[in-house]
């Protein structure tokens, strides 16, 4: 049985990830008011109840600092293979 996957949200998350890769060096250390204004197509910085800063739009799975770092490492590895 195939799991119920909403591909729309996967595409939106991937767009947000690409935005972060191109425009954000590091996640902020804090978010005044716990939720920022919209940064990219409804995505904003949010401080979770656990105190973790995430990039989120609510319907899509959020992006954590670890997610962004792992993607950067994968991208570097991919470019190394293409040289």
C-alpha positions, 0 to 999 in steps of 0.5 A: 500500500502506498502511503498518503503523500501530498506532493503539493506540500513536498514541492512547496517545501522543496521551493522553500529549501532552495530559497534557503540554500540561495539566501540564508547563511544560518538560521537566526538564533531567535525570533522576536515574537516567536513568529516572523513575517512571511519571508518566502511564499508564506514561509516564515521563521518560527520558534517552536514550543521546544525553543527550536527555530524552524522555517515553516508554512504550517501545511508542509513539513517544516525545515530545521537547521539540521535539514538545511545543513544536510542538504548543503552537504549533499549538494557539495557531494553532488558537485564533487561527483560532477567535476 
